[in-house]
Amino acid sequence: MYYHHPLAWHDTKLFQVVAGMGGAASRFTQRRVERDLDNKVVEALRERVRTRKKTFKSVDSITMRLPSFKDGLRDIRDIFDHYDGDSNGTIDKEELRSCLRQLQVQMSEKGVDSVHRYCDIDNRKGIQFQEFVVLLCLMYLLFGPNVTRQVSEFESVKLNYVFDELIDAFLFFNKEGGGKMRRKDVTQRMNETSHQERTPSHITTQLFKDMDLDRNGKVNLKEFLFAMIRWAGLETDEDDSNETSP
């Protein structure tokens, strides 16, 4: 005969609560990882603002560079395919560890896991090609030109130029290097150099929405880079024909 222990229901509820706490702890850890990496990026951006001259003077000057961004980044596809050892279109954690070792980026195992989560922008449990481009750009910002030399000695100058311009494009909107772009920043920068009609608010709103992937009202560098790479039209395994462009 089945005996139902009077505490069984409470045990089940306790298990559910503990499981829920575990999930909450995991989300908290991930948010902390994001904050830590965002803070490192902000430090690098502020140093860049302090030491470099501004490149872009208008949104149009950024938009006109999109074809050159695409041309400069196209060769990264071969690099991605090289590190995608199982050719499944995704860089997993072990493949990322191999990649960072070859790029001579010194990072702990925990650090690699953190970067993998951070650059998995669409939450598909791995780094796809566009996210890999974002990863390389962030590593270039944080660790310097040696990263691109390890990617390709022959292509390093071109990659440095493109990465510099992509980062400077973000700083056009985020002038102080604080690391968070808001919709008002986009609206202000799109209109301050225009001598004609102001850009309609629905256009600036949609443009910001396309960049604000986590819908928190702020766009950090990785979100901006991801949007710029899509707008440049880099080839992916998916059909990007319906993506919005600025």
N, C-alpha and C positions, 0 to 999 in steps of 0.2 A: 504494500500500500504506500502511495506517495505521501510523504510527510512534508507539509509546507511550514518551514521555520518562520516563526513570527517576525524575525528580523530580516527575512529575505528581501522584502520590499524595500526596507530601509537600506540594505546593502546595495541593492540595485540603484536606488536613488543616489547613494553615496558615490558609487562608481561613475554614474552619469555626471555628478558634480565635479569629481576629480578629473574626469576626462575633459570636461568643459574647461576646467582650470588649466589643464595641459595645453589645450588649444589656444586659450587666451595668453598663456605664457609664451607660446611659440610666436604668436602675432606680436606680442610685446618685444620679444627678442628681435624679430625681423624689423620692426619699426626702429628699434635702437640701432641696429646695423645700418639702416637707411640714414638715420640721423648722423651717425659717425662718419659715413662716407660722404654725405652731403657737407658736413663740416670741413672735411679735408679738401673737398672740391672748392668750397668757399674760400678757404685759406689760399689755395692756388690762384683762384680768380682775383682775389684782392691784390696779391703780389703782382699779377699780370697787369692789373689796372695801374698799379704804382710804377711799373717799369717799362710799359709799352705805350706807344702812341696809338691813338684810336684809328681804326682802319676805315670804317663805314660812316658815311654822313647821311644816308637816307635808306629807307626800306627798299626803294627801287634799286639801289646799288647792290643790295643783298640779293634781291630777286634775280637780277641780271647775272649773278655768279652761279646760279643753280646748275646750268649746263657744265660749267667748269668743275663744280663739286662732283658731279656725276662722273665726268671723265677722270678726275683725279682719284676717285675712290673705286673705280670699276675693277682695278687689278686686285683689290682686296678679296675678291671672290676666290681667286686661286689660293690665297693664304687661308681663307676659311675652309676650303675643300681639303687643304693639307692637314689641318688640325681636326677636321671632322672624320676621325679615323674609321668609323663604321658607315660613313656616307649616308647617314639618315637625315641630313639637313639640319642637325642640331648639335651644338657643342655641349656635352654633358660635363659633370664636375671633373671626372678623370681626364677628359680631353682638355679642359681648361687648365688643369694643373700642368699638363704637358706643355701647353701653349705658353703659360706664364714662365715656366722654367726656361724654355727656349728664348723667350723675350728678355730673360735675365731680370725679371721682376721678383724681388725678394719678398716673399709673403708666406705667412704661416698657413697651415692647412685650414684653420678656422677662417683666416682671412680670405683664402680662395673661395671657400663656401659662401662667405658673405658677399664677395664680388659676384659670384654666380647668381645668387638671389637678386642682388641689386640690379644686374644687367638683364635679368629675365623680365623685360619690361611688360610683355603681354601675358605673363604668368602661364606659359605653356611648358613649364618644367624643363627648360633648356634655352640655350642662346641660339637664336636663328641668325641669319646673315646680317640683317639690318642692326640687330642688337650687338653683333660682333663688331661692326663698324663703330658703334657707340663705345663699346668696351675699349677698343684700340685708342680712340680719341681721348677717353678718360685716362687711360694709362699714360698716354703721351703728355697730358696736362700734369698728371701727378708725378711721373717719374722721368720725364724729359725725353730728348731726341734719341737716346740710346734705344728706346722701344722701337721706333720706326727703323733704325738701322738694323736691328735684329729681324724685323719683319722682312725688309729688303734693302740691302745697301744701295742697290741701283735706284729704287723707287723712293728712298727715304726723303730726299729733298722735296719731291712732289707731294708726298704724304704730309710732311711738316707744313708745307704751304697751305694745303687744304684744311688740315686740322686747325692751324692757326686762324684761318679765316672763319671756320665754323664757330670756334670759340669766341672770336671777336664779334661775330654776328650776334651771339647771345649777349655779349657785353654792350652792344648797341642799345639793346632794350633794358639791360640790367647794369646801368652805368657805373654804379658804385661797387659792383662785384659782390653784392649781398647774396647771390645764389638763388633768389626767388623772384621770378617775373610775375607781375599781376596784370589783369586785363587793362587797368588804367595806364600801365606802362606801354602796352601795345598801342592803345588808342592815342596816347600822347605822341609817341614816336612816329606813328604813321601820319600824323597830321601836322607836326611842328615844322616840317620842311616844305609842306605843300602851299603853293600860292593860289591854288584853285579851291574847289569845293572840298569840304571835309569828307573823309571816308565815312560812308554810312555806318551807323553803329551796328547793324546786323552783320556787316562784313567783318568788322573787328571782333565782334562777339564770336562769330563762327571760327575765325582764325585762331582765337585764343582757345576755344573749345577743342579744336583739333590738336592743340598742343597739350592741354591739361588732361593727361591720360587718367590720372587718379581722381579727377573731379574735386580737388581740394581748393580750387581757386588760386593756385600758385603753380608756376611752371619752373622746374629746376633744369639744370643743364642737360641731364640725360634725356628728359622729355623733349626739350628743344631740339637736341641733336637727332633724336628719333624722328621727329616731325620733318626736319630739314632733309634728312636722308630719304624719307618717303617722297617729299616734294621734288627732290632732285631726280627721282625716277629710277633709282638703282634697281637692277633686276633682282627678283626674289623668286622663291618657289611658289608664291601666291600671286594671284591676279590683282595688281594694284591699279588697274585702269580707272577705277572709280574714286581714287584718292583725291581729296581737295587740295588745291595748290593756292599759294598766296597771290 
